[in-house]
Amino acid sequence: MKALIVDETATLRRIVRNHVVMNGYPEPSQADSFPAALQTLRDSPHDLVLCDWKVGQESGIELLKSIRADDEIKNVRFILIMPDVSHELIMEGKKYGINNYIIKPFNTEQLQAKIRHVMGW
């Protein structure tokens, strides 16, 4: 499984990366902006995006919309990392094809369960 972590802060990317690696998955790619994330996805096939709900001034839903609108990368699975349960954001995510979400803070086992569910394992 090849994953991409998207967040503007290196700290959150490192935390998510550590959880991914501790679950035995390969070293994930990382991006600190939506343009960088889209370029990474277009340059190399990925199976999963783990994106914070807010990256700079943009919502993770905006990245999801861009991914779903691009025929080359539209099938990548997408987990939104959220600070709390926002039914409005979840419903908007479902409208654009979000695969799942996870609430911060989370532990390795919770992330493992979300990844396994999204990947169909």
Accessible surface in RSA format (square Angstrom, percent):
REM  Atomic radii and reference values for relative SASA: ProtOr
REM  Chains: A
REM  Algorithm: Lee & Richards
REM  Probe-radius: 1.40
REM  Slices: 20
REM RES _ NUM      All-atoms   Total-Side   Main-Chain    Non-polar    All polar
REM                ABS   REL    ABS   REL    ABS   REL    ABS   REL    ABS   REL
RES MET A   1    46.11  23.9   0.87   0.6  45.24 107.7   5.92   5.0  40.19  53.2
RES LYS A   2    83.59  40.8  80.84  49.6   2.75   6.5  53.88  48.5  29.71  31.6
RES ALA A   3     1.47   1.4   0.27   0.4   1.21   2.7   0.27   0.4   1.21   3.2
RES LEU A   4     0.00   0.0   0.00   0.0   0.00   0.0   0.00   0.0   0.00   0.0
RES ILE A   5     0.85   0.5   0.85   0.6   0.00   0.0   0.85   0.6   0.00   0.0
RES VAL A   6     0.51   0.3   0.00   0.0   0.51   1.2   0.00   0.0   0.51   1.4
RES ASP A   7     4.12   2.9   4.12   4.1   0.00   0.0   0.64   1.5   3.48   3.5
RES GLU A   8    88.72  50.9  68.36  51.7  20.35  48.5  18.53  35.8  70.19  57.3
RES THR A   9    66.43  47.2  62.46  63.3   3.96   9.4  61.06  82.0   5.37   8.1
RES ALA A  10    61.41  56.5  53.21  82.1   8.21  18.7  53.50  75.3   7.91  21.0
RES THR A  11    74.02  52.6  73.58  74.6   0.45   1.1  41.38  55.6  32.65  49.4
RES LEU A  12    23.29  13.0  22.32  16.0   0.97   2.4  22.77  16.0   0.53   1.4
RES ARG A  13    35.67  15.0  35.67  18.2   0.00   0.0   0.47   0.6  35.19  21.3
RES ARG A  14   127.62  53.6 126.07  64.3   1.55   3.7  51.38  70.2  76.24  46.2
RES ILE A  15    76.08  43.3  74.08  55.2   2.00   4.8  75.34  54.2   0.74   2.0
RES VAL A  16     0.11   0.1   0.11   0.1   0.00   0.0   0.11   0.1   0.00   0.0
RES ARG A  17    64.81  27.2  64.81  33.0   0.00   0.0  10.76  14.7  54.05  32.8
RES ASN A  18    56.09  38.7  55.31  53.4   0.78   1.9  15.54  37.4  40.55  39.2
RES HIS A  19    26.00  14.2  26.00  18.1   0.00   0.0  17.94  18.5   8.06   9.4
RES VAL A  20     0.00   0.0   0.00   0.0   0.00   0.0   0.00   0.0   0.00   0.0
RES VAL A  21    51.53  33.9  43.82  39.7   7.71  18.6  43.82  38.1   7.71  20.9
RES MET A  22   126.77  65.7  91.11  60.3  35.66  84.9  64.97  55.2  61.80  81.9
RES ASN A  23    29.93  20.6   8.21   7.9  21.72  52.3   5.49  13.2  24.43  23.6
RES GLY A  24    67.18  82.9   0.00   N/A  67.18  82.9  35.02  96.1  32.17  72.0
RES TYR A  25    27.87  13.0  21.40  12.2   6.48  16.9  20.86  15.7   7.01   8.6
RES PRO A  26    79.52  58.0  65.12  59.4  14.40  52.4  77.62  64.1   1.90  11.8
RES GLU A  27   105.45  60.5  80.36  60.8  25.09  59.7  58.12 112.4  47.33  38.6
RES PRO A  28     7.67   5.6   0.00   0.0   7.67  27.9   0.43   0.4   7.24  45.0
RES SER A  29    30.90  26.1  20.22  27.0  10.68  24.6  16.69  35.5  14.22  19.9
RES GLN A  30    76.21  42.6  48.50  35.4  27.70  66.0  16.79  35.7  59.42  45.1
RES ALA A  31     5.39   5.0   0.20   0.3   5.18  11.8   5.39   7.6   0.00   0.0
RES ASP A  32    78.49  55.0  69.59  69.3   8.90  21.0   9.98  23.5  68.51  68.3
RES SER A  33    37.15  31.4  36.60  48.8   0.55   1.3  29.33  62.5   7.82  11.0
RES PHE A  34    12.34   6.2  10.65   6.6   1.69   4.4  10.65   6.5   1.69   4.8
RES PRO A  35    94.77  69.1  84.97  77.5   9.81  35.7  89.77  74.1   5.01  31.1
RES ALA A  36    37.44  34.4  28.23  43.6   9.21  20.9  35.98  50.7   1.46   3.9
RES ALA A  37     0.00   0.0   0.00   0.0   0.00   0.0   0.00   0.0   0.00   0.0
RES LEU A  38    24.24  13.5  24.24  17.3   0.00   0.0  24.24  17.0   0.00   0.0
RES GLN A  39    94.59  52.9  94.37  69.0   0.22   0.5  37.85  80.6  56.74  43.0
RES THR A  40    34.73  24.7  30.65  31.1   4.08   9.7  16.98  22.8  17.75  26.8
RES LEU A  41     4.82   2.7   1.28   0.9   3.54   8.9   1.28   0.9   3.54   9.5
RES ARG A  42   114.51  48.1  87.13  44.4  27.39  65.2  32.79  44.8  81.73  49.5
RES ASP A  43   103.13  72.2  66.90  66.6  36.23  85.7  28.78  67.7  74.35  74.2
RES SER A  44    29.24  24.7  28.20  37.6   1.04   2.4  22.96  48.9   6.27   8.8
RES PRO A  45   120.55  87.9 106.56  97.1  13.98  50.8 115.07  95.0   5.48  34.0
RES HIS A  46    18.94  10.3   0.70   0.5  18.23  46.6   1.85   1.9  17.08  19.9
RES ASP A  47    52.22  36.6  49.41  49.2   2.81   6.6   4.65  11.0  47.57  47.4
RES LEU A  48     0.00   0.0   0.00   0.0   0.00   0.0   0.00   0.0   0.00   0.0
RES VAL A  49     0.00   0.0   0.00   0.0   0.00   0.0   0.00   0.0   0.00   0.0
RES LEU A  50     0.00   0.0   0.00   0.0   0.00   0.0   0.00   0.0   0.00   0.0
RES CYS A  51     0.00   0.0   0.00   0.0   0.00   0.0   0.00   0.0   0.00   0.0
RES ASP A  52     8.76   6.1   8.71   8.7   0.05   0.1   0.03   0.1   8.73   8.7
RES TRP A  53    85.02  34.1  84.84  41.1   0.19   0.4  77.62  41.4   7.40  12.0
RES LYS A  54    78.55  38.3  75.58  46.4   2.97   7.1  42.32  38.1  36.23  38.6
RES VAL A  55     7.35   4.8   4.14   3.7   3.21   7.7   4.14   3.6   3.21   8.7
RES GLY A  56    32.01  39.5   0.00   N/A  32.01  39.5  24.35  66.8   7.66  17.2
RES GLN A  57   169.99  95.1 146.63 107.2  23.36  55.6  60.77 129.3 109.22  82.8
RES GLU A  58    78.79  45.2  76.11  57.6   2.68   6.4  27.28  52.8  51.51  42.1
RES SER A  59    28.00  23.7  26.04  34.8   1.97   4.5  25.07  53.4   2.94   4.1
RES GLY A  60     0.08   0.1   0.00   N/A   0.08   0.1   0.00   0.0   0.08   0.2
RES ILE A  61     1.02   0.6   1.02   0.8   0.00   0.0   1.02   0.7   0.00   0.0
RES GLU A  62    70.95  40.7  68.95  52.2   2.00   4.8  20.51  39.7  50.44  41.2
RES LEU A  63     0.90   0.5   0.03   0.0   0.88   2.2   0.90   0.6   0.00   0.0
RES LEU A  64     0.00   0.0   0.00   0.0   0.00   0.0   0.00   0.0   0.00   0.0
RES LYS A  65    62.54  30.5  57.82  35.5   4.72  11.2  29.81  26.8  32.73  34.9
RES SER A  66    45.60  38.5  35.81  47.8   9.78  22.5  13.00  27.7  32.60  45.7
RES ILE A  67     0.00   0.0   0.00   0.0   0.00   0.0   0.00   0.0   0.00   0.0
RES ARG A  68    56.91  23.9  41.97  21.4  14.95  35.6  33.59  45.9  23.32  14.1
RES ALA A  69    88.11  81.0  50.05  77.2  38.06  86.6  61.14  86.1  26.98  71.5
RES ASP A  70    27.93  19.6  21.16  21.1   6.76  16.0  13.21  31.1  14.72  14.7
RES ASP A  71   114.03  79.9  94.53  94.1  19.50  46.1  31.94  75.2  82.09  81.9
RES GLU A  72   151.13  86.8 114.32  86.5  36.81  87.6  47.18  91.3 103.95  84.9
RES ILE A  73    15.66   8.9   9.33   6.9   6.33  15.3  15.66  11.3   0.00   0.0
RES LYS A  74    83.66  40.8  79.36  48.7   4.30  10.2  35.09  31.6  48.57  51.7
RES ASN A  75   122.85  84.7 102.99  99.5  19.86  47.8  38.12  91.8  84.73  81.9
RES VAL A  76    10.67   7.0   3.44   3.1   7.23  17.4   7.40   6.4   3.27   8.9
RES ARG A  77    83.72  35.2  83.56  42.6   0.16   0.4   5.85   8.0  77.87  47.2
RES PHE A  78     0.00   0.0   0.00   0.0   0.00   0.0   0.00   0.0   0.00   0.0
RES ILE A  79     0.00   0.0   0.00   0.0   0.00   0.0   0.00   0.0   0.00   0.0
RES LEU A  80     0.27   0.2   0.27   0.2   0.00   0.0   0.27   0.2   0.00   0.0
RES ILE A  81     1.15   0.7   1.15   0.9   0.00   0.0   1.15   0.8   0.00   0.0
RES MET A  82     0.59   0.3   0.59   0.4   0.00   0.0   0.32   0.3   0.27   0.4
RES PRO A  83    58.10  42.3  41.38  37.7  16.73  60.8  42.48  35.1  15.62  97.1
RES ASP A  84    84.41  59.1  83.24  82.9   1.16   2.7  31.26  73.6  53.14  53.0
RES VAL A  85    80.77  53.2  57.20  51.8  23.57  56.8  57.20  49.7  23.57  63.9
RES SER A  86    35.77  30.2  29.73  39.7   6.04  13.9  22.03  46.9  13.74  19.3
RES HIS A  87   135.30  73.9 131.10  91.1   4.21  10.8  91.72  94.5  43.59  50.7
RES GLU A  88   146.35  84.0 133.98 101.4  12.37  29.4  52.68 101.9  93.67  76.5
RES LEU A  89    23.91  13.3  22.56  16.1   1.35   3.4  23.70  16.6   0.22   0.6
RES ILE A  90    12.08   6.9  11.56   8.6   0.52   1.3  12.08   8.7   0.00   0.0
RES MET A  91   118.99  61.6 113.98  75.4   5.00  11.9  95.60  81.3  23.39  31.0
RES GLU A  92    62.87  36.1  57.75  43.7   5.12  12.2  20.08  38.8  42.79  34.9
RES GLY A  93     0.00   0.0   0.00   N/A   0.00   0.0   0.00   0.0   0.00   0.0
RES LYS A  94   127.43  62.2 107.35  65.9  20.08  47.8  57.64  51.9  69.79  74.3
RES LYS A  95   155.89  76.1 117.90  72.3  38.00  90.5  80.49  72.4  75.41  80.3
RES TYR A  96    64.35  30.0  56.39  32.1   7.97  20.7  41.46  31.2  22.89  28.2
RES GLY A  97    31.49  38.8   0.00   N/A  31.49  38.8  27.45  75.3   4.04   9.1
RES ILE A  98    20.79  11.8   4.39   3.3  16.40  39.5   4.39   3.2  16.40  44.5
RES ASN A  99    65.23  45.0  41.15  39.8  24.08  58.0   5.59  13.5  59.63  57.6
RES ASN A 100    23.66  16.3  18.72  18.1   4.94  11.9   5.87  14.1  17.79  17.2
RES TYR A 101    59.24  27.7  59.24  33.7   0.00   0.0  22.43  16.9  36.81  45.4
RES ILE A 102     6.09   3.5   5.17   3.9   0.92   2.2   6.09   4.4   0.00   0.0
RES ILE A 103    50.17  28.6  44.30  33.0   5.88  14.2  44.30  31.9   5.88  15.9
RES LYS A 104    57.64  28.1  51.23  31.4   6.40  15.2  27.57  24.8  30.07  32.0
RES PRO A 105   134.59  98.1 113.83 103.8  20.75  75.4 118.60  97.9  15.99  99.4
RES PHE A 106    21.91  11.0   5.29   3.3  16.63  43.3   7.95   4.8  13.96  40.0
RES ASN A 107    67.84  46.8  66.66  64.4   1.18   2.8  28.74  69.2  39.09  37.8
RES THR A 108    18.26  13.0  17.11  17.3   1.15   2.7  15.25  20.5   3.01   4.5
RES GLU A 109   124.02  71.2 117.46  88.9   6.55  15.6  67.44 130.4  56.58  46.2
RES GLN A 110    89.16  49.9  84.08  61.4   5.08  12.1  31.39  66.8  57.77  43.8
RES LEU A 111     0.00   0.0   0.00   0.0   0.00   0.0   0.00   0.0   0.00   0.0
RES GLN A 112    46.30  25.9  46.30  33.8   0.00   0.0  18.21  38.8  28.09  21.3
RES ALA A 113    60.16  55.3  49.94  77.1  10.22  23.2  55.96  78.8   4.20  11.1
RES LYS A 114    56.65  27.6  56.09  34.4   0.56   1.3  27.84  25.1  28.81  30.7
RES ILE A 115     0.00   0.0   0.00   0.0   0.00   0.0   0.00   0.0   0.00   0.0
RES ARG A 116   103.36  43.4 103.18  52.6   0.18   0.4  18.40  25.1  84.96  51.5
RES HIS A 117   130.27  71.2 110.35  76.7  19.91  50.9  69.27  71.4  61.00  71.0
RES VAL A 118    15.59  10.3   0.10   0.1  15.49  37.3   4.60   4.0  11.00  29.8
RES MET A 119    22.07  11.4  10.04   6.6  12.03  28.6  10.46   8.9  11.60  15.4
RES GLY A 120    66.91  82.5   0.00   N/A  66.91  82.5  34.78  95.5  32.12  71.9
RES TRP A 121   134.02  53.8  85.64  41.5  48.37 113.6  88.45  47.2  45.57  73.9
END  Absolute sums over single chains surface
CHAIN  1 A     6240.4       5090.2       1150.2       3224.9       3015.5
END  Absolute sums over all chains
TOTAL          6240.4       5090.2       1150.2       3224.9       3015.5
